[in-house]
Amino acid sequence: MRVPEDLAVVGYADLEYSHMLRVPLTTIQQPTDAIARCASDLLMAKIEGREVEQTQVKLPVKLMVRASTSA
């Protein structure tokens, strides 16, 4: 099978090498710094015994279209 002619491939996390592959990988870019910051804030609140009302956090993601998908 040929990518993207026969099969579209999409990854998640926009790893460093995604754009360097033989067929650059279309991927979802996620804000890893913001994820780490939110997770550590929630963890510290729990450790310190503070009540945490928000246990689900939604952060923006971005679609990075590359050659592994076609229109």
N, C-alpha and C positions, 0 to 999 in steps of 0.2 A: 504494500500500500504506500501511496505517496502523500506526504504532508505538504501543503494543505489540499491538494487536488482531490484526494480520496477520503481523507480524514483530517478534521480540524482538532488541534490539541491546544488546551489552555491550562496553564499552571496557576498556582496561588502562592503569593508571598514575594514575587519579583526578586528571586535570588540573584546574587551578583552575576552569575554566569548565564542567566536566561537569555540575554541579548547576544551572547557569544557562541551559541550552539550553531551547528550546521544550518538548521532552520531556526532562526531566532524565535523564541517561545513567547506567544501572547500570554499575558499573565495579569493577575489582579495584584495591584500594589497596595500593601497595607501599612499604616503608620506604626511601625514597630516601636519607635520611641514613645509615642503616646500610649500604646498598649502597655508597655513596661511601666510607665509612670502611673497609669490608672491602677494597674495590678498592685504596685507597691503601695500606693495610697490606701487602697482597700485593705491590704494585708496589715499595714501599720495601724489602721483604725481598729481592726479586729484585735490585734495584739494589745493595743492600749485600752481595750474594753469600750471603745466608743461605739454607739449604735450606728449601723450603716443602713440607710434607707435604700440607696441605689446599689443593687447588686448586679445589674445588667447595664453595660455601657455600650453605646453604639458609636462607632467612629467611622469617618468617611474612608472609602476605598476608591482606587482609580484603576480603570481598565487600560492596560498598556498593550495596544494592538501592535503585533509584530507579524512576521511571515508565516507562523504556524496556523493561521486562520485566513480564510478568504471571504470576500463579500458574497 
